[in-house]
Amino acid sequence: MNHLGKLSTEIKLILYQNRYELLTTNKLQYCNLLLQTSRLLNMKGHNSLFYNTAFILFCLVLLSCSGPTIHYLGESYGPSASVEVYYNAKEVKKEYKVMGRMTNDKFMEYDIELIKKKMIEKAKLVGADAVIFYDLSAEEIERVGDGISVKAQLIKYL
């Protein structure tokens, strides 16, 4: 087994052993596609350190540039132009209904402001009138750092 194949196997084992199932399907598909491409290059004799290093760097860039994945469960309406932001449900003065809840993945360490921005974008996309951020927690993830979890409710005014 070449170094790259061995490394990718070790990475997969680490991911599964530490229960990092929160990788999205798309990220896993990209990694598998890149792994297959790397194996194809190695079969054709392109077995140099350059290709292996380039592959690893490309995987890291791909995973880090994608930003946090936002998970949403709830109703969807037409996109909203703007979304109000609250941190306490008591601050909302209008009547509303909760249309859904969302959270983010905790696989990698992301900036809290980036998570907030992505959640607001998702809220606009599903047609929310406002977002109520109600929970923030940090969980130590071995070999990665702190995994920040943000939870929010999306609301629609009546």
C-alpha positions as CSV (number, residue, x, y, z in Angstrom):
1,M,0.0,0.0,0.0
2,N,1.4,3.4,-0.9
3,H,1.8,6.3,1.6
4,L,-1.3,8.1,0.4
5,G,-3.5,5.0,0.6
6,K,-2.2,4.3,4.1
7,L,-2.7,7.9,5.2
8,S,-6.2,8.0,3.8
9,T,-7.1,4.8,5.6
10,E,-5.7,6.2,8.8
11,I,-7.7,9.4,8.4
12,K,-10.9,7.4,7.8
13,L,-10.2,5.3,10.9
14,I,-9.7,8.4,13.0
15,L,-12.9,9.9,11.7
16,Y,-14.9,6.9,12.4
17,Q,-13.3,6.1,15.8
18,N,-14.0,9.6,17.1
19,R,-17.5,9.6,15.7
20,Y,-17.1,12.5,13.4
21,E,-20.1,11.4,11.4
22,L,-21.1,15.0,11.1
23,L,-19.2,15.4,7.9
24,T,-21.8,16.1,5.3
25,T,-22.4,13.6,2.5
26,N,-21.0,16.1,0.0
27,K,-17.7,16.4,1.8
28,L,-17.4,12.6,2.0
29,Q,-18.2,12.3,-1.6
30,Y,-15.5,14.9,-2.5
31,C,-13.0,13.0,-0.3
32,N,-13.9,9.7,-2.0
33,L,-13.6,11.2,-5.4
34,L,-10.2,12.7,-4.6
35,L,-9.0,9.4,-3.1
36,Q,-10.1,7.5,-6.3
37,T,-8.3,10.1,-8.4
38,S,-5.1,9.8,-6.4
39,R,-5.2,6.0,-6.7
40,L,-5.6,6.3,-10.4
41,L,-2.6,8.6,-10.6
42,N,-0.6,6.1,-8.5
43,M,-1.6,3.2,-10.8
44,K,-0.3,5.2,-13.8
45,G,3.1,5.6,-12.2
46,H,2.6,9.2,-10.9
47,N,3.7,8.0,-7.5
48,S,5.8,11.0,-6.5
49,L,5.8,12.9,-3.2
50,F,4.6,16.0,-5.1
51,Y,1.2,14.3,-6.1
52,N,0.7,12.9,-2.6
53,T,1.4,16.3,-1.0
54,A,-0.8,18.1,-3.5
55,F,-3.6,15.7,-2.8
56,I,-3.5,16.2,0.9
57,L,-3.3,20.0,0.6
58,F,-6.3,20.0,-1.8
59,C,-8.3,17.9,0.6
60,L,-7.5,20.2,3.5
61,V,-8.4,23.3,1.4
62,L,-11.6,21.7,0.2
63,L,-12.8,20.8,3.8
64,S,-11.8,24.1,5.3
65,C,-13.1,26.4,2.6
66,S,-16.6,25.0,2.5
67,G,-17.6,26.7,5.8
68,P,-19.9,25.3,8.4
69,T,-22.8,23.1,7.3
70,I,-26.1,24.3,8.6
71,H,-28.7,21.7,9.4
72,Y,-32.4,22.8,9.2
73,L,-35.6,21.1,10.1
74,G,-38.8,22.8,9.4
75,E,-41.1,24.5,6.9
76,S,-40.0,26.5,3.9
77,Y,-41.5,29.6,2.3
78,G,-40.4,31.9,-0.5
79,P,-37.0,33.6,0.2
80,S,-36.9,36.6,2.5
81,A,-35.1,39.8,1.7
82,S,-34.1,40.4,5.3
83,V,-34.2,38.6,8.6
84,E,-34.3,40.1,12.1
85,V,-32.0,38.7,14.7
86,Y,-32.9,38.0,18.3
87,Y,-31.1,36.3,21.2
88,N,-34.1,35.9,23.5
89,A,-37.7,35.0,22.5
90,K,-39.0,37.6,24.9
91,E,-37.5,40.3,22.8
92,V,-39.9,39.5,19.9
93,K,-42.9,41.9,20.2
94,K,-44.9,40.6,17.3
95,E,-47.0,37.4,17.2
96,Y,-45.2,34.6,15.5
97,K,-45.0,30.9,15.0
98,V,-41.9,28.7,15.0
99,M,-41.3,27.5,11.5
100,G,-38.2,25.4,12.2
101,R,-35.0,24.9,14.1
102,M,-31.4,24.8,12.9
103,T,-27.9,24.0,14.1
104,N,-24.5,23.7,12.7
105,D,-22.0,20.8,12.3
106,K,-19.2,20.6,14.9
107,F,-16.6,18.7,12.8
108,M,-14.2,21.6,12.4
109,E,-13.5,24.7,14.4
110,Y,-15.3,27.7,12.8
111,D,-15.5,31.3,13.7
112,I,-18.8,32.0,15.6
113,E,-19.5,35.0,13.3
114,L,-19.2,32.8,10.2
115,I,-21.7,30.3,11.7
116,K,-24.1,33.2,12.5
117,K,-23.8,34.6,9.0
118,K,-24.4,31.1,7.4
119,M,-27.5,30.6,9.6
120,I,-28.9,34.0,8.7
121,E,-28.3,33.2,5.0
122,K,-30.2,29.9,5.5
123,A,-33.0,31.7,7.3
124,K,-33.4,34.0,4.3
125,L,-33.4,31.1,1.9
126,V,-36.2,29.3,3.7
127,G,-38.3,32.4,4.1
128,A,-38.0,33.2,7.8
129,D,-38.9,36.6,9.2
130,A,-36.5,36.3,12.1
131,V,-34.0,34.1,13.8
132,I,-33.8,33.5,17.5
133,F,-30.4,32.3,18.6
134,Y,-31.0,30.4,21.8
135,D,-28.1,28.1,22.6
136,L,-24.3,28.2,22.2
137,S,-21.9,25.5,23.5
138,A,-18.4,24.4,22.8
139,E,-17.3,20.8,22.8
140,E,-13.7,19.7,22.8
141,I,-13.0,17.6,19.7
142,E,-9.8,15.6,19.9
143,R,-7.1,16.5,17.4
144,V,-9.3,19.3,16.0
145,G,-10.0,21.9,18.7
146,D,-13.3,23.3,20.0
147,G,-16.4,22.4,18.1
148,I,-18.9,25.2,18.5
149,S,-22.6,24.3,18.4
150,V,-25.1,27.1,17.8
151,K,-28.8,26.5,17.9
152,A,-31.5,28.7,16.6
153,Q,-35.3,28.9,15.9
154,L,-36.7,30.4,12.7
155,I,-39.9,32.3,13.1
156,K,-42.6,33.6,10.8
157,Y,-44.7,36.5,11.9
158,L,-48.5,36.0,11.9
